[in-house]
């Protein structure tokens, strides 16, 4: 493969890595900043909750923006606006003085722009495959591995920045990363990345409804999306609520961090393995195995909640779960028209952003009402049920179908 052909893919994944690193740093820096300003943990939780609502709405409409404005333009705009929102924090601190209200407003502003960038990048993967000659399975696997690596490394980078240059200066580093990501996107010239030339440009509400009908009107796609959304709603609350309760009580943040890193690192390896060997496997079977990874990890967590065991189970489960997101991408690429791809991916992004806060609330209720062992057991049973559904769902047999040959924009007319 020549350097010119591979350049768009390198640029896209470089952009994905930088944007993901910036978001990973934010996961540590933003709550740390709020704690510095207020000294209250519930204030940090309020920021996450309030910013989650616009993130969900922005995710839902982001696909229509991608299909209307264009994938590359939307990605660049999203990164530049994200850069502006994080740079505003140290700027306000240097000028009028930073308050909790300012942080809350700027966090909400930054949350609005992220989903469009995620959706736009994933919508360009088909074009990258065409431009480079790489298989879709390989492109999807590498993309998800890069994204996972960014969120694995990002929080650690954030911790180092806070320790060395201070929390406010960490936001400058995020801004630089977002700007560099936008610059790299300028080199992503692949089919479908530019401004669309369709006659029927969608309006935001109508376009969003098109995306919903597209995803939920196709039985295999609907099943994949709902099952994978369920996994997110189960796994994230265990990692974000239940395990922190265990390790906070034991005053062992290192143990918690090792488990989370093992799970994330396993996911990166699993995605890379799929990128190399996924074209030899049937999507249906691989998807069922992927969901069994979450079931395996959570079951071991519930039965044997010891750090060493959970690290091993998290790593192994992460490897199995790693192909899930690449297969979701593959299903979208094979079963949606090219000119509606952004709208379909926007729906998937919105469901993921919307489900895990609900899972967080449920996890908190279960822990308070029944205790940690019961909460872990309930989430493990739910994960097992999802894995069983993935293995027997008749509609998933159609995942192995070949891509649409001539996608039509009027498929729901």
SULHUNOR-V13857 format. One record per pair of residues at least 12 apart in sequence whose ideal C-beta (glycine too) atoms are under 8 Angstrom apart, sorted by the first residue. I is the first residue (numbers start at 0). GAP is how many residues later the second one is. D is the distance in whole Angstrom. If there is no record, write none. Layout:
I|GAP|D + I|GAP|D
This chain:
0|131|6 + 0|132|7 + 0|133|8 + 4|126|7 + 4|127|5 + 4|128|7 + 5|126|6 + 6|180|6 + 7|119|8 + 7|120|6 + 7|123|5 + 7|124|7 + 7|179|7 + 7|180|5 + 7|181|6 + 7|182|5 + 8|119|5 + 8|122|8 + 8|123|5 + 8|125|7 + 8|130|7 + 8|133|8 + 10|173|5 + 10|174|7 + 10|176|4 + 10|177|5 + 11|109|6 + 11|112|6 + 11|113|8 + 11|116|6 + 11|131|8 + 11|172|8 + 11|173|7 + 11|176|5 + 12|129|7 + 12|130|6 + 12|133|5 + 13|167|8 + 13|170|5 + 14|60|7 + 14|64|7 + 14|106|7 + 14|166|4 + 14|167|8 + 14|169|4 + 14|170|5 + 14|173|7 + 15|105|6 + 15|127|7 + 15|130|5 + 15|131|6 + 15|134|7 + 15|165|8 + 16|129|5 + 16|132|7 + 16|133|5 + 17|132|8 + 17|159|5 + 17|160|7 + 17|162|5 + 17|163|4 + 17|166|7 + 18|60|6 + 18|63|7 + 18|98|6 + 18|102|8 + 18|131|8 + 18|158|7 + 18|159|6 + 18|162|4 + 19|126|7 + 19|127|5 + 19|129|8 + 19|130|3 + 19|131|6 + 19|134|6 + 20|129|5 + 20|132|7 + 20|133|5 + 20|136|6 + 20|156|6 + 21|60|7 + 21|64|7 + 21|132|7 + 21|151|8 + 21|152|4 + 21|153|8 + 21|155|4 + 21|156|5 + 21|159|7 + 22|91|7 + 22|127|7 + 22|128|7 + 22|131|7 + 23|126|6 + 23|127|5 + 23|128|8 + 23|129|7 + 23|130|1 + 23|131|5 + 23|133|7 + 23|134|7 + 24|129|5 + 24|130|7 + 24|132|6 + 24|133|4 + 24|136|7 + 24|145|6 + 24|148|7 + 24|149|5 + 24|152|8 + 25|60|7 + 25|84|8 + 25|128|8 + 25|132|7 + 25|148|6 + 26|124|8 + 26|127|7 + 26|128|5 + 26|131|7 + 27|126|8 + 27|127|5 + 27|130|4 + 27|131|6 + 27|134|7 + 28|129|5 + 28|132|7 + 28|133|6 + 28|138|6 + 28|141|4 + 28|142|6 + 28|145|7 + 29|14|8 + 29|17|7 + 29|73|7 + 29|77|6 + 30|13|4 + 30|16|7 + 30|17|8 + 31|130|6 + 31|135|5 + 32|56|7 + 32|65|8 + 32|70|6 + 32|134|5 + 32|135|7 + 33|13|6 + 33|66|7 + 33|69|6 + 35|131|6 + 36|61|7 + 36|62|7 + 36|63|5 + 36|66|7 + 37|62|5 + 42|57|6 + 45|58|7 + 46|56|7 + 46|57|6 + 46|60|5 + 48|308|7 + 49|54|6 + 49|57|8 + 49|58|6 + 50|53|8 + 50|56|5 + 50|57|5 + 50|59|8 + 50|60|4 + 51|59|7 + 51|301|7 + 51|305|5 + 53|54|5 + 53|57|5 + 53|58|5 + 54|56|4 + 54|57|7 + 54|59|7 + 54|60|6 + 54|298|5 + 55|294|6 + 55|297|5 + 55|298|5 + 57|53|7 + 57|54|5 + 57|55|7 + 57|56|8 + 57|57|5 + 57|58|7 + 58|56|4 + 58|60|7 + 58|287|6 + 58|290|4 + 58|291|4 + 58|293|8 + 58|294|5 + 58|295|8 + 59|148|6 + 59|286|6 + 59|287|7 + 59|290|4 + 60|143|6 + 60|147|6 + 60|285|7 + 61|12|8 + 61|53|4 + 61|54|4 + 61|56|8 + 61|57|5 + 61|58|8 + 61|280|8 + 61|284|5 + 61|287|7 + 61|288|8 + 62|56|5 + 62|60|8 + 62|144|7 + 62|145|7 + 62|148|5 + 62|279|4 + 62|280|4 + 62|281|7 + 62|282|6 + 62|283|2 + 62|284|7 + 62|286|8 + 63|138|5 + 63|139|8 + 63|140|5 + 63|143|3 + 63|144|5 + 63|146|8 + 63|147|7 + 63|278|7 + 63|279|6 + 63|282|7 + 64|51|6 + 64|139|8 + 64|277|8 + 65|50|7 + 65|53|5 + 65|54|5 + 65|57|5 + 65|275|8 + 65|276|3 + 65|277|8 + 65|279|8 + 65|280|7 + 66|129|6 + 66|135|6 + 66|140|6 + 66|272|7 + 66|273|6 + 66|274|7 + 66|275|4 + 66|276|5 + 67|128|7 + 67|133|6 + 67|134|6 + 67|139|7 + 68|126|7 + 69|123|7 + 69|124|6 + 69|125|4 + 69|126|6 + 70|49|5 + 70|50|8 + 70|52|5 + 70|53|5 + 70|56|8 + 70|121|7 + 70|122|5 + 70|123|8 + 70|271|7 + 71|48|7 + 71|52|7 + 71|113|6 + 71|114|8 + 71|116|6 + 71|117|8 + 71|121|4 + 71|122|6 + 72|121|8 + 72|122|7 + 73|42|5 + 73|43|7 + 73|45|8 + 73|46|4 + 73|268|8 + 74|41|8 + 74|42|5 + 74|45|4 + 74|46|6 + 74|49|8 + 74|107|8 + 74|110|5 + 74|113|8 + 75|106|5 + 75|109|5 + 75|110|7 + 76|36|8 + 76|39|7 + 77|35|5 + 77|36|7 + 77|38|4 + 77|39|3 + 77|42|7 + 78|38|6 + 78|99|5 + 78|100|7 + 78|102|5 + 78|103|4 + 78|106|7 + 79|98|7 + 79|99|7 + 79|102|5 + 80|31|8 + 80|32|4 + 81|28|6 + 81|31|5 + 81|32|6 + 81|35|7 + 81|96|5 + 82|91|8 + 82|92|4 + 82|93|8 + 82|95|4 + 82|96|5 + 82|99|7 + 83|91|8 + 84|21|6 + 84|24|5 + 84|25|4 + 84|28|7 + 85|20|8 + 85|24|6 + 85|85|5 + 85|88|4 + 85|89|5 + 85|92|7 + 86|84|7 + 86|85|7 + 86|88|4 + 87|18|5 + 87|21|8 + 88|13|8 + 88|14|7 + 88|17|6 + 88|79|7 + 88|82|5 + 89|78|5 + 89|79|7 + 89|81|5 + 89|82|6 + 91|14|8 + 92|75|5 + 97|70|8 + 114|231|7 + 114|234|5 + 114|235|7 + 114|238|7 + 117|231|6 + 118|223|6 + 118|226|5 + 118|227|5 + 118|230|5 + 119|222|7 + 120|22|8 + 121|21|7 + 121|207|6 + 121|223|5 + 122|69|7 + 122|218|5 + 122|219|5 + 122|222|6 + 123|64|6 + 123|66|6 + 123|68|7 + 123|69|5 + 124|14|5 + 124|15|6 + 124|18|6 + 124|204|6 + 124|208|7 + 125|65|8 + 125|66|7 + 125|207|5 + 125|212|7 + 125|215|7 + 126|63|3 + 126|64|4 + 126|65|4 + 126|66|5 + 127|60|8 + 127|62|5 + 129|60|7 + 129|61|5 + 130|58|8 + 130|59|4 + 130|60|6 + 134|143|8 + 134|144|5 + 135|193|8 + 135|194|6 + 135|197|6 + 136|137|7 + 136|138|7 + 136|141|3 + 136|142|5 + 136|189|7 + 136|193|7 + 137|137|5 + 137|138|7 + 137|140|7 + 137|141|7 + 138|136|8 + 139|134|8 + 139|135|7 + 139|138|8 + 139|185|8 + 139|186|4 + 139|187|8 + 139|189|4 + 139|190|6 + 139|193|8 + 140|130|5 + 140|131|6 + 140|132|8 + 140|133|4 + 140|134|3 + 140|135|7 + 140|137|6 + 140|182|7 + 140|185|5 + 141|129|8 + 141|130|7 + 141|133|5 + 142|183|8 + 142|186|7 + 143|127|4 + 143|178|7 + 143|181|4 + 143|182|5 + 143|185|7 + 144|123|5 + 144|124|8 + 144|126|4 + 144|127|5 + 144|130|7 + 144|177|8 + 146|178|8 + 147|116|6 + 147|119|5 + 147|120|4 + 147|123|6 + 147|174|8 + 148|119|5 + 150|113|7 + 151|109|6 + 151|112|4 + 151|113|6 + 151|116|6 + 157|12|6 + 160|12|6 + 191|146|6 + 191|149|8 + 195|143|6 + 197|141|5 + 197|211|7 + 199|209|6 + 201|141|7 + 206|136|6 + 207|135|7 + 207|138|7 + 207|139|8 + 209|130|6 + 209|133|5 + 209|202|7 + 210|129|7 + 210|131|8 + 210|132|3 + 210|133|5 + 210|135|6 + 210|136|5 + 211|135|6 + 212|199|5 + 213|122|6 + 213|123|8 + 213|126|6 + 213|129|7 + 213|130|5 + 213|133|8 + 213|197|8 + 213|198|7 + 214|129|5 + 214|132|5 + 214|133|7 + 216|195|7 + 217|117|5 + 217|118|8 + 218|176|4 + 218|179|7 + 219|111|7 + 219|115|7 + 219|175|5 + 219|176|6 + 219|177|8 + 219|178|4 + 219|179|5 + 219|181|8 + 220|110|6 + 220|111|7 + 220|114|5 + 220|115|7 + 220|123|8 + 221|173|8 + 222|170|5 + 222|172|5 + 222|173|6 + 223|63|7 + 223|103|7 + 223|104|6 + 223|107|5 + 223|172|7 + 223|175|7 + 224|103|7 + 224|122|8 + 224|123|6 + 224|126|7 + 226|60|8 + 226|64|6 + 226|159|6 + 226|162|6 + 226|163|5 + 226|166|8 + 227|63|8 + 227|96|6 + 227|97|8 + 227|100|6 + 228|119|8 + 228|122|5 + 228|123|6 + 228|126|5 + 229|125|8 + 229|152|8 + 229|156|5 + 230|60|6 + 230|63|5 + 230|90|8 + 230|93|7 + 230|152|7 + 230|155|6 + 231|120|5 + 231|123|5 + 231|124|6 + 231|127|8 + 232|122|4 + 232|123|6 + 232|125|6 + 232|126|4 + 233|60|7 + 233|64|7 + 233|125|6 + 233|145|5 + 233|148|5 + 233|149|5 + 233|152|7 + 234|59|5 + 234|62|8 + 234|63|7 + 234|86|8 + 234|148|7 + 235|120|4 + 235|123|6 + 235|124|7 + 236|119|7 + 236|122|4 + 236|123|5 + 236|125|7 + 236|126|4 + 236|142|7 + 237|60|6 + 237|63|7 + 237|125|7 + 237|138|7 + 237|141|5 + 238|20|8 + 238|21|6 + 238|24|7 + 239|116|8 + 239|120|6 + 239|123|8 + 240|119|6 + 240|122|4 + 240|123|6 + 240|126|7 + 241|121|5 + 241|125|6 + 241|130|6 + 241|133|5 + 241|134|6 + 241|137|7 + 242|13|6 + 242|16|6 + 242|17|8 + 242|58|8 + 242|67|8 + 243|12|6 + 244|122|6 + 244|127|6 + 245|59|7 + 245|126|6 + 251|55|8 + 254|52|5 + 257|49|7 + 257|53|6 + 258|48|7 + 258|51|5 + 258|52|5 + 258|55|5 + 259|54|8 + 261|49|5 + 261|50|8 + 261|52|4 + 261|53|4 + 261|56|7 + 262|34|7 + 262|51|4 + 262|52|7 + 262|54|7 + 262|55|4 + 263|54|7 + 264|50|7 + 264|53|7 + 265|48|7 + 265|49|4 + 265|50|7 + 265|51|7 + 265|52|2 + 265|53|4 + 265|54|8 + 265|55|8 + 265|56|7 + 266|51|4 + 266|52|7 + 266|54|6 + 266|55|5 + 267|50|8 + 267|54|7 + 268|49|7 + 268|50|5 + 268|53|6 + 269|20|8 + 269|23|8 + 269|48|6 + 269|49|4 + 269|50|6 + 269|51|6 + 269|52|2 + 269|53|6 + 270|51|4 + 270|52|7 + 270|54|7 + 270|55|6 + 271|50|8 + 272|46|7 + 272|49|7 + 272|50|8 + 273|12|7 + 273|48|6 + 273|49|4 + 273|52|5 + 273|53|8 + 274|51|7 + 277|45|7 + 277|48|7 + 277|52|8 + 281|117|8 + 281|118|5 + 282|44|5 + 282|47|6 + 282|48|7 + 282|116|4 + 282|117|6 + 283|112|5 + 283|113|6 + 283|115|5 + 283|116|6 + 285|37|5 + 285|41|6 + 286|36|7 + 286|37|7 + 286|40|5 + 286|103|6 + 286|109|7 + 286|112|7 + 287|99|7 + 287|102|4 + 287|103|4 + 287|108|8 + 288|31|6 + 288|34|8 + 289|30|6 + 289|31|5 + 289|32|7 + 289|33|5 + 289|34|4 + 289|37|7 + 290|30|8 + 290|33|7 + 290|92|8 + 290|95|6 + 290|96|4 + 290|99|5 + 291|28|6 + 291|95|4 + 291|98|8 + 291|99|8 + 292|23|8 + 292|24|4 + 292|25|7 + 292|26|7 + 292|27|3 + 292|28|4 + 292|29|8 + 292|31|8 + 293|23|6 + 293|27|5 + 293|89|5 + 293|92|7 + 293|93|7 + 294|85|7 + 294|88|4 + 294|89|5 + 294|91|7 + 294|92|4 + 295|17|7 + 295|20|7 + 295|21|5 + 295|24|7 + 296|16|5 + 296|17|5 + 296|19|7 + 296|20|3 + 296|21|7 + 296|24|8 + 297|19|8 + 297|78|7 + 297|81|5 + 297|82|4 + 297|85|5 + 298|81|5 + 298|84|7 + 298|85|7 + 299|13|4 + 299|17|8 + 300|12|7 + 300|13|8 + 300|75|5 + 300|79|7 + 301|71|7 + 301|74|4 + 301|75|5 + 301|77|8 + 301|78|4 + 304|67|8 + 304|68|8 + 304|71|7 + 326|72|8 + 327|20|6 + 330|68|6 + 331|12|5 + 331|13|6 + 331|16|7 + 332|70|7 + 333|67|7 + 333|68|7 + 333|69|4 + 333|70|7 + 334|66|8 + 334|68|8 + 334|69|7 + 335|68|8 + 335|71|7 + 336|67|7 + 336|70|3 + 336|71|6 + 336|72|6 + 336|74|7 + 337|69|5 + 338|68|7 + 338|70|5 + 339|67|8 + 339|69|7 + 362|12|6 + 362|16|7 + 365|12|6
